[in-house]
Amino acid sequence: MVASTVRTRWAATVAAALLREHGAPQVLVLLAVFVLGLVLGVLLMVPKWWREHRQVRRSRTHPSPPNEAPNPKLNEADPHGV
């Protein structure tokens, strides 16, 4: 899609708010949509990254208690418990 867009010189008309229309080469419209999607994706992921970063930082400063003792009912010969 990008290769065919670069080769062609078609003008694209983008309808904006308040009944305005903007004309631009199709390759610029495609590039703008790609950049807009990239920025929107990063902005939507930032809260999750911050939350995970805080959890990792907290786990380093406050270590969790040791795990429970192993289950004695689990057969050692059958490591998968099947």
C-alpha positions as CSV (number, residue, x, y, z in Angstrom):
1,M,0.0,0.0,0.0
2,V,2.8,2.4,0.9
3,A,4.7,1.7,-2.3
4,S,1.7,2.3,-4.5
5,T,0.9,5.5,-2.6
6,V,4.4,6.8,-3.1
7,R,4.3,6.1,-6.8
8,T,1.0,7.9,-7.4
9,R,0.5,11.6,-7.2
10,W,-3.2,11.5,-6.3
11,A,-4.6,14.3,-4.1
12,A,-6.6,13.2,-1.1
13,T,-9.3,15.4,0.3
14,V,-9.8,15.2,4.1
15,A,-13.0,16.5,5.5
16,A,-12.4,18.2,8.8
17,A,-14.8,19.7,11.5
18,L,-16.9,22.7,10.7
19,L,-17.4,21.7,7.0
20,R,-13.8,22.4,6.0
21,E,-11.9,20.3,3.5
22,H,-8.2,20.0,3.2
23,G,-6.4,18.7,0.2
24,A,-3.0,17.1,0.3
25,P,-1.0,14.4,-1.6
26,Q,-2.1,11.0,-0.6
27,V,1.4,10.0,0.7
28,L,1.2,12.8,3.2
29,V,-2.2,11.8,4.4
30,L,-1.0,8.2,4.8
31,L,2.0,9.3,6.7
32,A,-0.1,11.6,9.0
33,V,-2.5,8.7,9.8
34,F,0.4,6.4,10.5
35,V,2.0,8.9,12.9
36,L,-1.3,9.6,14.5
37,G,-1.9,5.9,15.2
38,L,1.6,5.6,16.6
39,V,1.2,8.5,19.0
40,L,-2.2,7.3,20.0
41,G,-0.9,3.8,20.7
42,V,1.9,5.1,22.8
43,L,-0.3,7.4,24.8
44,L,-2.8,4.6,25.5
45,M,0.1,2.3,26.7
46,V,1.7,4.8,29.0
47,P,-0.6,4.3,32.0
48,K,0.0,0.5,31.9
49,W,3.8,1.0,31.6
50,W,3.8,3.4,34.6
51,R,1.7,0.9,36.7
52,E,4.0,-2.0,35.9
53,H,7.1,0.2,36.6
54,R,5.7,1.1,40.0
55,Q,4.9,-2.5,40.8
56,V,8.5,-3.6,39.9
57,R,10.0,-0.7,41.9
58,R,7.8,-1.6,44.9
59,S,8.7,-5.3,44.7
60,R,12.4,-4.4,44.8
61,T,12.0,-2.3,47.9
62,H,9.6,-4.6,49.7
63,P,10.4,-8.2,49.0
64,S,7.5,-10.6,49.1
65,P,7.3,-13.4,51.8
66,P,8.7,-16.8,50.9
67,N,6.4,-19.2,49.1
68,E,4.5,-21.9,50.9
69,A,6.1,-25.3,51.6
70,P,5.8,-27.8,48.7
71,N,2.8,-30.0,48.5
72,P,3.7,-33.4,50.1
73,K,0.8,-35.1,48.2
74,L,2.6,-34.5,44.9
75,N,4.4,-37.6,43.7
76,E,8.1,-37.0,42.9
77,A,8.1,-39.6,40.2
78,D,5.4,-37.7,38.3
79,P,6.7,-34.1,38.0
80,H,3.7,-32.9,36.1
81,G,1.1,-34.1,38.6
82,V,-0.8,-36.0,36.0
